[in-house]
Amino acid sequence: MHITVIKRDGTKVPFSLHKIERVTTAAGLTSEEAKTLAAQVEAALATNNKTEVTSLEIRDMVLTKLRSVNEYAANMFAWYQKTKD
């Protein structure tokens, strides 16, 4: 299934597991934890049969899943996201 991400500026890009892996690893997850979390996000999107999703929806999904895996990493991710706004 091909999923398109609608970014804040309105541009559309293909969904990338690697981006989720990169930011969650930077937040404090191990490489394996990051891969698992990214796969869970992709599976959730596929379950919803969505072909387009906003970057903010993905951010919220990542944050929710991070909180269940590693609270420190979730806080770091949330802090970083606030600095981007």
GROMACS elastic network, one bead per residue, 0.5 to 0.9 nm:
[ bonds ]
;  ai    aj funct       b0    kb
    1    46     6  0.70365   500
    1    49     6  0.85403   500
    1    51     6  0.76488   500
    2    14     6  0.75259   500
    2    15     6  0.76682   500
    2    51     6  0.63754   500
    2    52     6  0.87200   500
    3    13     6  0.87554   500
    3    14     6  0.61621   500
    3    15     6  0.54742   500
    3    16     6  0.89171   500
    3    42     6  0.89099   500
    3    45     6  0.81239   500
    3    46     6  0.82623   500
    3    50     6  0.70132   500
    3    52     6  0.55915   500
    3    53     6  0.73531   500
    4    12     6  0.62927   500
    4    13     6  0.56756   500
    4    15     6  0.55242   500
    4    50     6  0.88347   500
    4    51     6  0.60049   500
    4    53     6  0.63626   500
    4    54     6  0.83615   500
    5    11     6  0.82287   500
    5    12     6  0.54916   500
    5    13     6  0.52704   500
    5    14     6  0.58876   500
    5    15     6  0.56468   500
    5    16     6  0.88641   500
    5    51     6  0.85514   500
    5    52     6  0.57638   500
    5    53     6  0.50706   500
    5    54     6  0.53938   500
    5    55     6  0.59550   500
    5    58     6  0.85466   500
    6     9     6  0.80360   500
    6    10     6  0.58080   500
    6    11     6  0.58218   500
    6    13     6  0.66961   500
    6    14     6  0.88718   500
    6    52     6  0.69313   500
    6    53     6  0.60243   500
    6    55     6  0.59032   500
    6    56     6  0.87598   500
    7    10     6  0.52509   500
    7    11     6  0.54364   500
    7    12     6  0.61267   500
    7    13     6  0.75840   500
    7    53     6  0.88552   500
    7    54     6  0.60511   500
    7    55     6  0.52042   500
    7    56     6  0.78853   500
    8    11     6  0.74343   500
    8    54     6  0.76299   500
    8    55     6  0.68366   500
    8    56     6  0.77248   500
    9    12     6  0.89050   500
   12    52     6  0.88431   500
   13    16     6  0.86537   500
   15    19     6  0.85638   500
   15    42     6  0.85486   500
   15    53     6  0.88571   500
   16    19     6  0.55694   500
   16    20     6  0.70886   500
   16    21     6  0.89617   500
   16    38     6  0.88850   500
   16    42     6  0.89560   500
   17    20     6  0.53710   500
   17    21     6  0.62287   500
   17    22     6  0.86549   500
   17    35     6  0.78019   500
   17    38     6  0.55711   500
   17    39     6  0.70926   500
   17    41     6  0.85984   500
   17    42     6  0.74390   500
   18    22     6  0.59476   500
   18    23     6  0.86434   500
   18    35     6  0.82066   500
   18    38     6  0.78364   500
   19    22     6  0.50670   500
   19    23     6  0.62834   500
   19    24     6  0.85421   500
   19    38     6  0.86457   500
   20    23     6  0.53993   500
   20    24     6  0.60441   500
   20    25     6  0.83634   500
   20    34     6  0.73565   500
   20    35     6  0.81970   500
   20    37     6  0.80782   500
   20    38     6  0.56562   500
   20    41     6  0.88042   500
   20    58     6  0.89914   500
   20    62     6  0.77660   500
   21    24     6  0.53610   500
   21    25     6  0.59476   500
   21    26     6  0.84866   500
   21    29     6  0.88089   500
   21    31     6  0.73258   500
   21    32     6  0.89860   500
   21    33     6  0.85539   500
   21    35     6  0.56800   500
   21    36     6  0.86552   500
   21    37     6  0.77029   500
   21    38     6  0.60146   500
   22    25     6  0.52592   500
   22    26     6  0.61777   500
   22    27     6  0.86737   500
   22    31     6  0.86473   500
   22    34     6  0.76661   500
   23    27     6  0.61629   500
   23    28     6  0.88269   500
   23    34     6  0.84937   500
   23    77     6  0.75658   500
   24    28     6  0.64294   500
   24    29     6  0.57880   500
   24    30     6  0.83796   500
   24    31     6  0.86425   500
   24    33     6  0.85244   500
   24    34     6  0.57032   500
   24    35     6  0.89925   500
   24    37     6  0.83888   500
   24    38     6  0.86656   500
   24    62     6  0.83222   500
   24    66     6  0.80097   500
   24    73     6  0.72403   500
   24    74     6  0.84405   500
   24    77     6  0.71353   500
   25    28     6  0.51937   500
   25    30     6  0.59370   500
   25    31     6  0.61628   500
   25    33     6  0.81593   500
   25    34     6  0.58908   500
   25    73     6  0.84807   500
   26    29     6  0.72216   500
   26    73     6  0.84262   500
   26    76     6  0.86727   500
   26    77     6  0.83076   500
   27    72     6  0.80311   500
   27    74     6  0.72135   500
   27    75     6  0.81955   500
   27    76     6  0.53517   500
   27    77     6  0.54483   500
   27    80     6  0.85575   500
   28    70     6  0.81089   500
   28    72     6  0.73985   500
   28    74     6  0.85045   500
   28    76     6  0.77592   500
   28    77     6  0.87269   500
   29    32     6  0.79130   500
   29    33     6  0.57283   500
   29    34     6  0.57919   500
   29    66     6  0.87356   500
   29    69     6  0.85726   500
   29    70     6  0.73697   500
   29    73     6  0.64834   500
   30    33     6  0.51282   500
   30    34     6  0.61054   500
   30    35     6  0.86134   500
   31    34     6  0.51175   500
   31    35     6  0.62155   500
   31    36     6  0.86775   500
   32    35     6  0.51211   500
   32    36     6  0.61930   500
   32    37     6  0.85938   500
   33    36     6  0.51335   500
   33    37     6  0.61083   500
   33    38     6  0.85809   500
   33    69     6  0.81605   500
   34    37     6  0.51150   500
   34    38     6  0.60825   500
   34    39     6  0.85368   500
   35    38     6  0.51694   500
   35    39     6  0.61519   500
   35    40     6  0.86285   500
   36    39     6  0.51462   500
   36    40     6  0.62212   500
   36    41     6  0.87789   500
   37    40     6  0.50298   500
   37    41     6  0.63284   500
   37    42     6  0.87053   500
   37    62     6  0.75318   500
   37    65     6  0.69015   500
   37    66     6  0.76013   500
   37    69     6  0.86278   500
   38    41     6  0.51444   500
   38    42     6  0.62612   500
   38    43     6  0.86123   500
   38    62     6  0.78601   500
   39    42     6  0.50404   500
   39    43     6  0.60637   500
   39    44     6  0.85669   500
   40    43     6  0.50221   500
   40    44     6  0.61158   500
   40    45     6  0.86268   500
   40    65     6  0.83556   500
   41    44     6  0.51119   500
   41    45     6  0.62817   500
   41    46     6  0.86509   500
   41    58     6  0.76154   500
   41    61     6  0.66969   500
   41    62     6  0.68646   500
   41    65     6  0.81745   500
   42    45     6  0.51588   500
   42    46     6  0.61867   500
   42    47     6  0.86163   500
   43    46     6  0.50045   500
   43    47     6  0.60529   500
   43    48     6  0.86690   500
   44    47     6  0.50697   500
   44    48     6  0.64127   500
   44    49     6  0.88415   500
   44    61     6  0.88008   500
   45    48     6  0.52317   500
   45    49     6  0.65282   500
   45    50     6  0.60764   500
   45    51     6  0.83173   500
   45    53     6  0.82191   500
   45    58     6  0.88677   500
   46    49     6  0.50044   500
   46    50     6  0.64125   500
   46    51     6  0.82222   500
   47    50     6  0.78764   500
   48    51     6  0.89796   500
   50    53     6  0.68015   500
   53    56     6  0.83147   500
   53    57     6  0.65593   500
   53    58     6  0.73005   500
   54    57     6  0.52271   500
   54    58     6  0.65882   500
   54    59     6  0.87045   500
   55    58     6  0.50930   500
   55    59     6  0.61144   500
   55    60     6  0.87046   500
   56    60     6  0.61952   500
   56    61     6  0.86131   500
   57    60     6  0.51961   500
   57    61     6  0.62829   500
   57    62     6  0.86573   500
   58    61     6  0.50558   500
   58    62     6  0.60757   500
   58    63     6  0.85302   500
   59    62     6  0.51436   500
   59    63     6  0.61324   500
   59    64     6  0.86306   500
   59    81     6  0.84479   500
   60    63     6  0.51192   500
   60    64     6  0.61518   500
   60    65     6  0.86380   500
   61    64     6  0.51898   500
   61    65     6  0.62266   500
   61    66     6  0.84814   500
   62    65     6  0.52310   500
   62    66     6  0.59389   500
   62    67     6  0.86103   500
   62    74     6  0.86009   500
   62    77     6  0.89514   500
   63    67     6  0.61899   500
   63    68     6  0.88822   500
   63    74     6  0.59131   500
   63    75     6  0.86439   500
   63    77     6  0.72098   500
   63    78     6  0.71343   500
   64    67     6  0.53347   500
   64    68     6  0.68547   500
   64    74     6  0.80557   500
   65    68     6  0.53356   500
   65    69     6  0.65495   500
   65    70     6  0.87311   500
   65    74     6  0.84343   500
   66    69     6  0.50767   500
   66    70     6  0.56846   500
   66    71     6  0.67877   500
   66    72     6  0.88242   500
   66    73     6  0.67172   500
   66    74     6  0.50607   500
   66    75     6  0.88334   500
   66    77     6  0.84912   500
   67    70     6  0.55675   500
   67    72     6  0.81405   500
   67    73     6  0.77231   500
   67    74     6  0.52609   500
   67    75     6  0.81387   500
   68    71     6  0.70365   500
   68    74     6  0.86535   500
   69    73     6  0.83816   500
   69    74     6  0.83508   500
   70    73     6  0.53733   500
   70    74     6  0.62439   500
   70    75     6  0.87981   500
   71    75     6  0.62107   500
   71    76     6  0.86751   500
   72    75     6  0.51361   500
   72    76     6  0.62826   500
   72    77     6  0.86184   500
   73    76     6  0.50322   500
   73    77     6  0.60416   500
   73    78     6  0.85065   500
   74    77     6  0.50797   500
   74    78     6  0.60762   500
   74    79     6  0.85120   500
   75    78     6  0.50854   500
   75    79     6  0.60425   500
   75    80     6  0.85779   500
   76    79     6  0.50680   500
   76    80     6  0.61710   500
   76    81     6  0.85999   500
   77    80     6  0.51832   500
   77    81     6  0.61789   500
   77    82     6  0.87182   500
   78    81     6  0.50864   500
   78    82     6  0.62803   500
   78    83     6  0.88218   500
   79    82     6  0.52175   500
   79    83     6  0.65154   500
   80    83     6  0.51779   500
   80    84     6  0.66250   500
   81    84     6  0.52300   500
   81    85     6  0.67043   500
   82    85     6  0.53007   500
